[in-house]
Amino acid sequence: STEPNQHYDVVVIGGGQAGLAAGYFLRRTGLNFVILDDQQQPGGAWQHYWDSLRLFSPAEYSPLPGWWMPPQPGEDFPTAEHVVAYLTAYEQRYQLPVHRPVRVQTVHQAGKWLAVHSSQGVFNARAVISATGTWAAPHQPSLPGQQRYTGQQLHTVDYRSPQHFTGQRVVVVGGGNSAAQILADISTVADTTWVTRRPPRFMPDDVDGRVLFDVATQREAARRAGIPDTGGASSLGDIVMVPSVRDARDRGVLHAHPMFDSLTEHGIAYSDGTELACDAIIWCTGFRPHLTHLAPLGLGQDGDVPLTEGTRSINEPRLHLLGYGDWTGWASATLVGAGRTAKAAVNHLTDQLHDRQTVNS
Ligand code: FAD
């Protein structure tokens, strides 16, 4: 790139809710920082969710730090579009220095700097916060015959609305909320078959984001007090019975079949010889943390994720990871949880940078 080298105290990678929450706390520290986001518009992954999606919780249960999400007129549970509008207004309100579109390719150690290589040149940082989410790393299991199947295959990330599937035979794969909601959607216009690896676990009808939040809060309080874990929200089930999923149940389409073993030219097959023809397969099989840009740092692995202590990388202490999942802090990949972990990370990082300044001067 022809851009000159730029120097910052902190570079935040990713301008979704986690990156914005970090920005909210960073702007109160006096540190010189920038947020780099590869999208054209604000809103992070929310701008790509499917049209019928509704939040699990009312607006007042989904706040980022400082300024709560306004209610959406006519909707108890806001749409993804409403969240995008909220995040857009949020970054304007706090005048967060988000640069778009800037794609970060890699981060390297460069002496006392971390060099963030991007589509807009190199940004040198004394510390980096990575908040790139999971949407860019869809996970799909590989099965025999996958190349042979001639029908359409999509992942959750490709799905927007049901019309395209009108009159088709569609297999939806996955036992989580995305699968249940997309099945509910498509089954209004298509002949659907739902396939899950384990029998789906439905939450009671009256459990929504408010109850999940309370359960998780109590669990966190118990953990802090050293009381044995009673099981978190997941002990209630995996699938939240939002209105569209309840409706699918009432229509009798919410029946799960066991996972198939292979794909054929025209559909799915079980090892006992049973086959089912279908026009499309939708893989609602989850996500992984999107961390390829951090590969040069040698972060080490703890199972599927880098070695961390809280939000901080153990092998590269100038790096913090925000969002992604509970491994970066309880509920850190939800709107209401993003603030707490962002605050902890920024506090920690500010102490670190001030210490180093003192030592250096
Ligand atoms: P993202 O929103 O993905 O933001 C990351 C940003 O970084 C994106 O803009 C991305 O394009 C950008 N980026 C990625 N890589 C790079 C790179 N190399 N360089 C520059 N930029 C990059 N949470 C709730 O609180 N309530 C709900 O009801 C709820 N419902 C959900 C429903 C669905 C279907 C899903 C998938 C999630 C839901 N969540 C919900 C969870 C959560 O709030 C989201 O996953 C959230 O979008 C995660 O925010 P984030 O900032 O961590 O990541």
Residues whose N, C-alpha, C, O or C-beta is under 5 A from the ligand:
A	BS01	FAD	G14 G15 G16 Q17 A18 G19 L36 D37 D38 Q39 G43 G44 A45 W46 R54 L55 F56 S57 V102 R103 V104 A131 T132 G133 T134 W135 A136 H293 L322 G323 Y324 A333 T334 L335 V336
